[in-house]
Amino acid sequence: MATKSTKSYDGFTEDERDAMKERAKELKTTKGRPSARAKADGEADLLAKVAEMADEDRALAEGVHALVKKVAPDLTCKTWYGMPAYAKDGKVVFFFQSAAKFKARYATLGFSDLATLDDGDIWATSFALTTLTPEVESRIEALIKKATAA
């Protein structure tokens, strides 16, 4: 006779708690940085996070970063909950979430509500990312341009 598990989960996962701890650390680290230094340090922080990723995730994150530098070099690089993120006027517009971050089967390119991706009454704000082909890179470039249009 099989028994039903009585163990229930009521709270944050360990991965979610780790992400929140990383965000608290990011806020503490960036507090008081002059803007020029914050921009340089933000990119260094982002690249350090990318360097820690598994090979597949790292290749995707490096590709996204190269596209951002090409299409929207005025965006500020930073980390956000331990993920590479890109901000405009200090606010995150989009981010890269590695597959390993929350043990997902694919990486994600996610956009905040500040991104201007509006398309009628419903539109996507998160995209699964498994490989960077020329077609995928072109779609990402278009998303970045649309997300950062003023």
C-alpha positions as a Markdown table, in Angstrom:
| # | Residue | x | y | z |
|---|---|---|---|---|
| 1 | Met | 0.0 | 0.0 | 0.0 |
| 2 | Ala | 1.5 | 3.3 | -1.1 |
| 3 | Thr | 1.4 | 6.1 | 1.5 |
| 4 | Lys | 0.8 | 9.7 | 0.5 |
| 5 | Ser | 3.5 | 12.1 | 1.5 |
| 6 | Thr | 2.4 | 14.5 | 4.2 |
| 7 | Lys | 5.4 | 16.8 | 3.6 |
| 8 | Ser | 4.2 | 20.1 | 2.2 |
| 9 | Tyr | 6.2 | 23.0 | 1.1 |
| 10 | Asp | 5.2 | 26.4 | 2.3 |
| 11 | Gly | 7.8 | 29.1 | 1.4 |
| 12 | Phe | 10.7 | 29.8 | -0.8 |
| 13 | Thr | 12.9 | 27.2 | -2.4 |
| 14 | Glu | 16.6 | 27.1 | -1.5 |
| 15 | Asp | 17.4 | 28.5 | -5.0 |
| 16 | Glu | 15.0 | 31.4 | -4.4 |
| 17 | Arg | 16.5 | 32.1 | -1.0 |
| 18 | Asp | 20.0 | 32.1 | -2.6 |
| 19 | Ala | 18.7 | 34.6 | -5.2 |
| 20 | Met | 17.4 | 36.9 | -2.5 |
| 21 | Lys | 20.7 | 36.8 | -0.6 |
| 22 | Glu | 22.5 | 37.7 | -3.8 |
| 23 | Arg | 20.2 | 40.6 | -4.4 |
| 24 | Ala | 20.8 | 41.9 | -0.8 |
| 25 | Lys | 24.5 | 41.6 | -1.4 |
| 26 | Glu | 24.2 | 43.5 | -4.7 |
| 27 | Leu | 22.4 | 46.3 | -3.0 |
| 28 | Lys | 25.0 | 46.5 | -0.3 |
| 29 | Thr | 27.9 | 46.4 | -2.8 |
| 30 | Thr | 26.5 | 49.1 | -5.1 |
| 31 | Lys | 25.4 | 51.5 | -2.4 |
| 32 | Gly | 27.3 | 54.8 | -2.7 |
| 33 | Arg | 29.2 | 54.0 | -5.9 |
| 34 | Pro | 29.6 | 57.1 | -8.1 |
| 35 | Ser | 27.8 | 56.6 | -11.4 |
| 36 | Ala | 30.9 | 56.3 | -13.6 |
| 37 | Arg | 32.4 | 53.7 | -11.2 |
| 38 | Ala | 29.0 | 51.9 | -10.9 |
| 39 | Lys | 28.8 | 51.4 | -14.6 |
| 40 | Ala | 32.3 | 49.9 | -14.8 |
| 41 | Asp | 31.9 | 47.8 | -11.7 |
| 42 | Gly | 28.4 | 46.7 | -12.9 |
| 43 | Glu | 29.9 | 45.3 | -16.1 |
| 44 | Ala | 32.7 | 43.6 | -14.1 |
| 45 | Asp | 30.1 | 42.1 | -11.7 |
| 46 | Leu | 28.0 | 40.9 | -14.7 |
| 47 | Leu | 31.0 | 39.3 | -16.5 |
| 48 | Ala | 32.1 | 37.6 | -13.2 |
| 49 | Lys | 28.6 | 36.0 | -12.9 |
| 50 | Val | 28.7 | 34.9 | -16.5 |
| 51 | Ala | 32.2 | 33.4 | -15.9 |
| 52 | Glu | 30.7 | 31.2 | -13.1 |
| 53 | Met | 28.1 | 29.7 | -15.4 |
| 54 | Ala | 28.2 | 26.2 | -16.9 |
| 55 | Asp | 29.5 | 26.1 | -20.5 |
| 56 | Glu | 26.1 | 26.2 | -22.3 |
| 57 | Asp | 24.7 | 29.0 | -20.2 |
| 58 | Arg | 27.9 | 30.9 | -20.3 |
| 59 | Ala | 28.0 | 30.8 | -24.2 |
| 60 | Leu | 24.4 | 32.1 | -24.3 |
| 61 | Ala | 25.0 | 34.8 | -21.7 |
| 62 | Glu | 28.2 | 36.0 | -23.5 |
| 63 | Gly | 26.3 | 36.1 | -26.8 |
| 64 | Val | 23.4 | 38.1 | -25.3 |
| 65 | His | 26.0 | 40.5 | -23.7 |
| 66 | Ala | 27.7 | 41.0 | -27.1 |
| 67 | Leu | 24.3 | 41.8 | -28.7 |
| 68 | Val | 23.5 | 44.3 | -25.9 |
| 69 | Lys | 26.9 | 46.0 | -26.4 |
| 70 | Lys | 26.2 | 46.2 | -30.2 |
| 71 | Val | 22.5 | 47.2 | -30.1 |
| 72 | Ala | 22.1 | 49.2 | -26.9 |
| 73 | Pro | 25.6 | 50.2 | -25.6 |
| 74 | Asp | 24.0 | 53.0 | -23.5 |
| 75 | Leu | 22.4 | 50.4 | -21.2 |
| 76 | Thr | 24.0 | 49.8 | -17.8 |
| 77 | Cys | 25.2 | 46.3 | -17.0 |
| 78 | Lys | 24.5 | 45.0 | -13.5 |
| 79 | Thr | 23.6 | 41.9 | -11.7 |
| 80 | Trp | 20.1 | 41.4 | -10.4 |
| 81 | Tyr | 19.2 | 38.6 | -8.1 |
| 82 | Gly | 22.6 | 37.1 | -9.2 |
| 83 | Met | 21.7 | 37.2 | -12.9 |
| 84 | Pro | 23.2 | 39.4 | -15.7 |
| 85 | Ala | 20.8 | 42.3 | -16.2 |
| 86 | Tyr | 20.7 | 45.5 | -18.3 |
| 87 | Ala | 19.2 | 48.7 | -17.0 |
| 88 | Lys | 18.1 | 52.1 | -18.3 |
| 89 | Asp | 18.1 | 55.0 | -15.9 |
| 90 | Gly | 19.0 | 52.6 | -13.1 |
| 91 | Lys | 16.0 | 50.3 | -13.6 |
| 92 | Val | 16.3 | 46.8 | -15.0 |
| 93 | Val | 14.8 | 46.5 | -18.4 |
| 94 | Phe | 15.8 | 42.9 | -19.1 |
| 95 | Phe | 17.9 | 40.0 | -17.8 |
| 96 | Phe | 19.4 | 36.7 | -18.6 |
| 97 | Gln | 18.6 | 33.7 | -16.4 |
| 98 | Ser | 20.8 | 30.7 | -16.8 |
| 99 | Ala | 19.1 | 27.3 | -17.0 |
| 100 | Ala | 21.1 | 26.2 | -13.9 |
| 101 | Lys | 19.8 | 29.2 | -11.8 |
| 102 | Phe | 16.6 | 27.4 | -11.0 |
| 103 | Lys | 17.4 | 24.0 | -12.5 |
| 104 | Ala | 15.3 | 24.7 | -15.6 |
| 105 | Arg | 15.7 | 22.9 | -18.9 |
| 106 | Tyr | 16.4 | 26.2 | -20.8 |
| 107 | Ala | 17.9 | 29.6 | -20.2 |
| 108 | Thr | 15.5 | 32.6 | -20.2 |
| 109 | Leu | 15.7 | 36.1 | -21.6 |
| 110 | Gly | 13.2 | 38.0 | -19.4 |
| 111 | Phe | 11.9 | 41.6 | -19.7 |
| 112 | Ser | 10.6 | 43.8 | -16.9 |
| 113 | Asp | 7.4 | 45.9 | -17.2 |
| 114 | Leu | 9.7 | 48.8 | -18.2 |
| 115 | Ala | 10.4 | 47.1 | -21.5 |
| 116 | Thr | 8.2 | 48.5 | -24.2 |
| 117 | Leu | 7.3 | 45.2 | -25.8 |
| 118 | Asp | 3.6 | 46.1 | -25.8 |
| 119 | Asp | 1.7 | 44.4 | -28.6 |
| 120 | Gly | -2.1 | 44.8 | -28.2 |
| 121 | Asp | -3.7 | 43.3 | -25.1 |
| 122 | Ile | -1.2 | 40.4 | -24.7 |
| 123 | Trp | 2.5 | 40.0 | -25.3 |
| 124 | Ala | 5.4 | 37.8 | -24.2 |
| 125 | Thr | 7.8 | 39.1 | -21.5 |
| 126 | Ser | 10.0 | 36.0 | -21.2 |
| 127 | Phe | 11.7 | 33.9 | -23.9 |
| 128 | Ala | 13.2 | 30.4 | -23.7 |
| 129 | Leu | 16.7 | 30.4 | -25.1 |
| 130 | Thr | 18.6 | 27.2 | -26.0 |
| 131 | Thr | 21.0 | 28.3 | -28.7 |
| 132 | Leu | 22.2 | 31.4 | -30.5 |
| 133 | Thr | 21.8 | 31.1 | -34.3 |
| 134 | Pro | 21.8 | 34.1 | -36.6 |
| 135 | Glu | 18.0 | 34.0 | -36.7 |
| 136 | Val | 17.8 | 33.9 | -32.8 |
| 137 | Glu | 20.4 | 36.7 | -32.6 |
| 138 | Ser | 18.3 | 38.8 | -35.0 |
| 139 | Arg | 15.2 | 38.3 | -32.9 |
| 140 | Ile | 17.0 | 39.2 | -29.7 |
| 141 | Glu | 18.4 | 42.4 | -31.3 |
| 142 | Ala | 14.8 | 43.4 | -32.3 |
| 143 | Leu | 13.6 | 42.7 | -28.8 |
| 144 | Ile | 16.4 | 44.8 | -27.3 |
| 145 | Lys | 15.6 | 47.6 | -29.6 |
| 146 | Lys | 11.9 | 47.5 | -28.9 |
| 147 | Ala | 12.4 | 47.1 | -25.2 |
| 148 | Thr | 14.6 | 50.2 | -24.9 |
| 149 | Ala | 12.7 | 52.4 | -27.3 |
| 150 | Ala | 11.8 | 55.6 | -25.5 |
